Amino acid sequence: SANKIAELVIRRGDPGPVLETGLIDGAALPVDLTSALSVGLTMTLATNPRTPVLVAAACGFAPDTSGAVSYAWSAANTAVVGLYDIEWTVIWPANLVMTFPSRGFDKVRVNARA
């Protein structure tokens, strides 16, 4: 699971704010990313058709025990209004892959401009 964001709201075409959160494990503790090789973000439209906007896009992460991850948007990422499911994929040595949150999704809502 990730903390701090249940649902991030952003305006269509905006490249900010940066998506920042901390990954947490099943015991509600920060995920130790000390030996992580990479973190990716996948963002998919929450309704049909479940169109992916991002697939394992490279994210920033702190190689420590804080679980801190971030993603800097481009305008193209937020071009389509709607509610999106997001998940974070961490890759460790030996191709060990873990996805957060482990159940459900975090959410991003892209709102239309006024």
MIROZA-619871 format. One record per residue (C-alpha): residue in one letter; residue number from 1; z, x, y. Coordinates in steps of 0.25 Angstrom, whole numbers. Layout:
<rec><rest>A</rest><nr>NUM</nr><w>Z</w><u>X</u><v>Y</v></rec>
...
//
This chain:
<rec><rest>S</rest><nr>1</nr><w>0</w><u>0</u><v>0</v></rec>
<rec><rest>A</rest><nr>2</nr><w>-1</w><u>4</u><v>14</v></rec>
<rec><rest>N</rest><nr>3</nr><w>9</w><u>2</u><v>25</v></rec>
<rec><rest>K</rest><nr>4</nr><w>8</w><u>-1</u><v>40</v></rec>
<rec><rest>I</rest><nr>5</nr><w>-5</w><u>-9</u><v>39</v></rec>
<rec><rest>A</rest><nr>6</nr><w>-5</w><u>-23</u><v>33</v></rec>
<rec><rest>E</rest><nr>7</nr><w>-17</w><u>-26</u><v>41</v></rec>
<rec><rest>L</rest><nr>8</nr><w>-24</w><u>-18</u><v>52</v></rec>
<rec><rest>V</rest><nr>9</nr><w>-32</w><u>-26</u><v>62</v></rec>
<rec><rest>I</rest><nr>10</nr><w>-43</w><u>-19</u><v>69</v></rec>
<rec><rest>R</rest><nr>11</nr><w>-55</w><u>-24</u><v>78</v></rec>
<rec><rest>R</rest><nr>12</nr><w>-69</w><u>-24</u><v>73</v></rec>
<rec><rest>G</rest><nr>13</nr><w>-76</w><u>-10</u><v>76</v></rec>
<rec><rest>D</rest><nr>14</nr><w>-63</w><u>-3</u><v>80</v></rec>
<rec><rest>P</rest><nr>15</nr><w>-60</w><u>11</u><v>75</v></rec>
<rec><rest>G</rest><nr>16</nr><w>-45</w><u>9</u><v>77</v></rec>
<rec><rest>P</rest><nr>17</nr><w>-34</w><u>9</u><v>75</v></rec>
<rec><rest>V</rest><nr>18</nr><w>-33</w><u>19</u><v>64</v></rec>
<rec><rest>L</rest><nr>19</nr><w>-29</w><u>13</u><v>51</v></rec>
<rec><rest>E</rest><nr>20</nr><w>-16</w><u>20</u><v>47</v></rec>
<rec><rest>T</rest><nr>21</nr><w>-6</w><u>17</u><v>36</v></rec>
<rec><rest>G</rest><nr>22</nr><w>3</w><u>23</u><v>26</v></rec>
<rec><rest>L</rest><nr>23</nr><w>0</w><u>21</u><v>11</v></rec>
<rec><rest>I</rest><nr>24</nr><w>12</w><u>17</u><v>3</v></rec>
<rec><rest>D</rest><nr>25</nr><w>14</w><u>16</u><v>-12</v></rec>
<rec><rest>G</rest><nr>26</nr><w>20</w><u>5</u><v>-21</v></rec>
<rec><rest>A</rest><nr>27</nr><w>34</w><u>10</u><v>-18</v></rec>
<rec><rest>A</rest><nr>28</nr><w>31</w><u>8</u><v>-3</v></rec>
<rec><rest>L</rest><nr>29</nr><w>31</w><u>23</u><v>-1</v></rec>
<rec><rest>P</rest><nr>30</nr><w>21</w><u>31</u><v>7</v></rec>
<rec><rest>V</rest><nr>31</nr><w>10</w><u>37</u><v>-2</v></rec>
<rec><rest>D</rest><nr>32</nr><w>11</w><u>52</u><v>-3</v></rec>
<rec><rest>L</rest><nr>33</nr><w>-3</w><u>57</u><v>1</v></rec>
<rec><rest>T</rest><nr>34</nr><w>1</w><u>71</u><v>1</v></rec>
<rec><rest>S</rest><nr>35</nr><w>-10</w><u>75</u><v>-10</v></rec>
<rec><rest>A</rest><nr>36</nr><w>-20</w><u>64</u><v>-7</v></rec>
<rec><rest>L</rest><nr>37</nr><w>-34</w><u>68</u><v>-6</v></rec>
<rec><rest>S</rest><nr>38</nr><w>-39</w><u>56</u><v>2</v></rec>
<rec><rest>V</rest><nr>39</nr><w>-37</w><u>42</u><v>7</v></rec>
<rec><rest>G</rest><nr>40</nr><w>-48</w><u>32</u><v>8</v></rec>
<rec><rest>L</rest><nr>41</nr><w>-48</w><u>18</u><v>15</v></rec>
<rec><rest>T</rest><nr>42</nr><w>-56</w><u>6</u><v>9</v></rec>
<rec><rest>M</rest><nr>43</nr><w>-57</w><u>-6</u><v>18</v></rec>
<rec><rest>T</rest><nr>44</nr><w>-64</w><u>-19</u><v>12</v></rec>
<rec><rest>L</rest><nr>45</nr><w>-66</w><u>-32</u><v>18</v></rec>
<rec><rest>A</rest><nr>46</nr><w>-55</w><u>-41</u><v>13</v></rec>
<rec><rest>T</rest><nr>47</nr><w>-64</w><u>-53</u><v>11</v></rec>
<rec><rest>N</rest><nr>48</nr><w>-77</w><u>-55</u><v>3</v></rec>
<rec><rest>P</rest><nr>49</nr><w>-86</w><u>-48</u><v>4</v></rec>
<rec><rest>R</rest><nr>50</nr><w>-76</w><u>-36</u><v>2</v></rec>
<rec><rest>T</rest><nr>51</nr><w>-84</w><u>-27</u><v>10</v></rec>
<rec><rest>P</rest><nr>52</nr><w>-79</w><u>-12</u><v>10</v></rec>
<rec><rest>V</rest><nr>53</nr><w>-79</w><u>-6</u><v>24</v></rec>
<rec><rest>L</rest><nr>54</nr><w>-72</w><u>7</u><v>20</v></rec>
<rec><rest>V</rest><nr>55</nr><w>-72</w><u>13</u><v>6</v></rec>
<rec><rest>A</rest><nr>56</nr><w>-62</w><u>25</u><v>4</v></rec>
<rec><rest>A</rest><nr>57</nr><w>-64</w><u>29</u><v>19</v></rec>
<rec><rest>A</rest><nr>58</nr><w>-57</w><u>42</u><v>21</v></rec>
<rec><rest>C</rest><nr>59</nr><w>-43</w><u>41</u><v>28</v></rec>
<rec><rest>G</rest><nr>60</nr><w>-33</w><u>50</u><v>34</v></rec>
<rec><rest>F</rest><nr>61</nr><w>-20</w><u>52</u><v>27</v></rec>
<rec><rest>A</rest><nr>62</nr><w>-8</w><u>60</u><v>28</v></rec>
<rec><rest>P</rest><nr>63</nr><w>-6</w><u>70</u><v>16</v></rec>
<rec><rest>D</rest><nr>64</nr><w>8</w><u>67</u><v>16</v></rec>
<rec><rest>T</rest><nr>65</nr><w>18</w><u>57</u><v>10</v></rec>
<rec><rest>S</rest><nr>66</nr><w>17</w><u>47</u><v>22</v></rec>
<rec><rest>G</rest><nr>67</nr><w>5</w><u>39</u><v>16</v></rec>
<rec><rest>A</rest><nr>68</nr><w>-2</w><u>39</u><v>29</v></rec>
<rec><rest>V</rest><nr>69</nr><w>-17</w><u>35</u><v>29</v></rec>
<rec><rest>S</rest><nr>70</nr><w>-26</w><u>32</u><v>40</v></rec>
<rec><rest>Y</rest><nr>71</nr><w>-41</w><u>27</u><v>43</v></rec>
<rec><rest>A</rest><nr>72</nr><w>-48</w><u>29</u><v>56</v></rec>
<rec><rest>W</rest><nr>73</nr><w>-58</w><u>17</u><v>57</v></rec>
<rec><rest>S</rest><nr>74</nr><w>-73</w><u>18</u><v>62</v></rec>
<rec><rest>A</rest><nr>75</nr><w>-79</w><u>6</u><v>69</v></rec>
<rec><rest>A</rest><nr>76</nr><w>-87</w><u>3</u><v>57</v></rec>
<rec><rest>N</rest><nr>77</nr><w>-75</w><u>1</u><v>48</v></rec>
<rec><rest>T</rest><nr>78</nr><w>-70</w><u>-11</u><v>57</v></rec>
<rec><rest>A</rest><nr>79</nr><w>-84</w><u>-17</u><v>60</v></rec>
<rec><rest>V</rest><nr>80</nr><w>-82</w><u>-30</u><v>51</v></rec>
<rec><rest>V</rest><nr>81</nr><w>-71</w><u>-40</u><v>55</v></rec>
<rec><rest>G</rest><nr>82</nr><w>-62</w><u>-44</u><v>43</v></rec>
<rec><rest>L</rest><nr>83</nr><w>-50</w><u>-41</u><v>35</v></rec>
<rec><rest>Y</rest><nr>84</nr><w>-51</w><u>-29</u><v>26</v></rec>
<rec><rest>D</rest><nr>85</nr><w>-43</w><u>-23</u><v>14</v></rec>
<rec><rest>I</rest><nr>86</nr><w>-40</w><u>-9</u><v>15</v></rec>
<rec><rest>E</rest><nr>87</nr><w>-35</w><u>1</u><v>4</v></rec>
<rec><rest>W</rest><nr>88</nr><w>-32</w><u>16</u><v>4</v></rec>
<rec><rest>T</rest><nr>89</nr><w>-36</w><u>25</u><v>-7</v></rec>
<rec><rest>V</rest><nr>90</nr><w>-29</w><u>38</u><v>-9</v></rec>
<rec><rest>I</rest><nr>91</nr><w>-35</w><u>49</u><v>-18</v></rec>
<rec><rest>W</rest><nr>92</nr><w>-26</w><u>60</u><v>-23</v></rec>
<rec><rest>P</rest><nr>93</nr><w>-30</w><u>72</u><v>-32</v></rec>
<rec><rest>A</rest><nr>94</nr><w>-35</w><u>70</u><v>-46</v></rec>
<rec><rest>N</rest><nr>95</nr><w>-43</w><u>57</u><v>-40</v></rec>
<rec><rest>L</rest><nr>96</nr><w>-30</w><u>49</u><v>-40</v></rec>
<rec><rest>V</rest><nr>97</nr><w>-33</w><u>37</u><v>-31</v></rec>
<rec><rest>M</rest><nr>98</nr><w>-23</w><u>27</u><v>-26</v></rec>
<rec><rest>T</rest><nr>99</nr><w>-26</w><u>15</u><v>-17</v></rec>
<rec><rest>F</rest><nr>100</nr><w>-17</w><u>9</u><v>-7</v></rec>
<rec><rest>P</rest><nr>101</nr><w>-12</w><u>-2</u><v>-6</v></rec>
<rec><rest>S</rest><nr>102</nr><w>-10</w><u>-3</u><v>-21</v></rec>
<rec><rest>R</rest><nr>103</nr><w>-11</w><u>-18</u><v>-19</v></rec>
<rec><rest>G</rest><nr>104</nr><w>-19</w><u>-26</u><v>-9</v></rec>
<rec><rest>F</rest><nr>105</nr><w>-25</w><u>-20</u><v>3</v></rec>
<rec><rest>D</rest><nr>106</nr><w>-21</w><u>-17</u><v>17</v></rec>
<rec><rest>K</rest><nr>107</nr><w>-29</w><u>-24</u><v>28</v></rec>
<rec><rest>V</rest><nr>108</nr><w>-38</w><u>-22</u><v>40</v></rec>
<rec><rest>R</rest><nr>109</nr><w>-43</w><u>-33</u><v>49</v></rec>
<rec><rest>V</rest><nr>110</nr><w>-55</w><u>-30</u><v>57</v></rec>
<rec><rest>N</rest><nr>111</nr><w>-55</w><u>-41</u><v>69</v></rec>
<rec><rest>A</rest><nr>112</nr><w>-67</w><u>-45</u><v>77</v></rec>
<rec><rest>R</rest><nr>113</nr><w>-67</w><u>-40</u><v>92</v></rec>
<rec><rest>A</rest><nr>114</nr><w>-64</w><u>-51</u><v>102</v></rec>
//
